[in-house]
Amino acid sequence: MDLVRKILFEIESQSSGPSSKRIEIEGYSEDEIEYHLTIMNDAGFFEAAIAKRSGSKYPLIIPTRLTWLGHDFLDASRDETRWNKAKEIVTKMGSGVTFDVLKTILVQIMMSQIPKFS
């Protein structure tokens, strides 16, 4: 999920429009990034231009813009303290935590930060 978050930040930073430059994230291989771009596109995190290419297991995916889902996740995970707290909770839960569970945890942490109004 750290890579998903980093990719979304990278897409968001391309405010001048889509870039033909490959997304590169320090500490992650090209294959890891391409795989995550593929499944994130499948899940609807962003819209993209997609081209088949020979010699690669993954298509060339050029994100063009974040979708509502992508913005929602990025906004819920934007705060570093909230993100680290959610990751700590997920780690305690063990393996096999889905994206929806992580997003729910992030939203619950965010909701707990809303001041009570009387």
N, C-alpha and C positions, 0 to 999 in steps of 0.2 A: 504494500500500500504506500510505502514511502516513495517508490518510483512513480506510482500513479499520481500522487500529489505533486511531485517534481515536474512531471510531464505537463500537468494542468497549469502549473505556474509558468512553464515555458511557453505554452500556447497562449496564455493570457498576456504574456509580455510582448507578443507579436501584434501589438495594437495597430500597426500600420498595415495589417493584412497578412495573408498567408505567405510563408517563406518557402522557397524551394530548397533551402538549406535543411539538411537532416537535423533532427533533434539529437543533441548530444548531452548526456548527463554524466558528470564525473562519477566514477566508481561503478558504472554499469556498461556492459558490452553492447555493441550494436544489435546483436541478436536479442538480448533482453529487452532493449528499447523497442525494437520492431515488433516483438511478440506482444508487449504491453500496448503499443499503439493499435495493433490488430484487435485485441480483445476489448480495449477501451472504445474503439470505433464500433465494434459489434454491440457493446453495451449502451451506446448512445451518449457518451461523454462529450463528443464533439462531432461536427460535420467535417468531411474530408474529401479531398480529391484522391482517388485511388487508381493506381495503374498496376497491371500485372507485369511481372518482370521474370526473366529467365535467370536461372542460377541462384535463386533465393527461395527459401521456404515461405517467405512472407511477401505480400504485395508492397509496393511503395505507397505509403500513406502520408499525405501532406494535409495536416489539420488546417481547416480554414476558419473555424470559429468554435467556441465552446457552446454547448447547448445549455438549456435550463438545468439539466442534471449535472453537467460539468461545473457550472457556476455554483450550484447548491453545495456540491461536495467541497469545492474549493473554498467557498465562504465559511462552511462549517469547520473546515480544517485549517483555515488561514492562521489563526492564533497558535503560536508555537507551544504555549503552555497547555492549551486545550488539546492540541494534537498529541503531545507527549503523555498527557493524562489518559487519553483514549487508547493510545498504544499500550500503556501500562495495564489498563483494564483488559484489553484484548489478549495480552501476553499471559495474564493470570487465567484467562478462560481456556487457554491451550490452543492447539491447532484446529484448523477448519472453520475459522470465523469468516462469515461471508461479508461482502461489501455492505449489504443492507444492515447487518448488525453493527458494523463499524460506524456507518452513517447515523444510525439510531443513537449510539453511544455519544457521538459528537454533538448531535442535536440535544440530547438530554443534558450534557455538560453545559452547552450554551444556554439552555432554558434555565438551568439552576443559577446562572449568572444574572438573570433578569431580576431587577429589584422588585420587591413586593409593593403594590400600591394599595392604599387603604381608602 
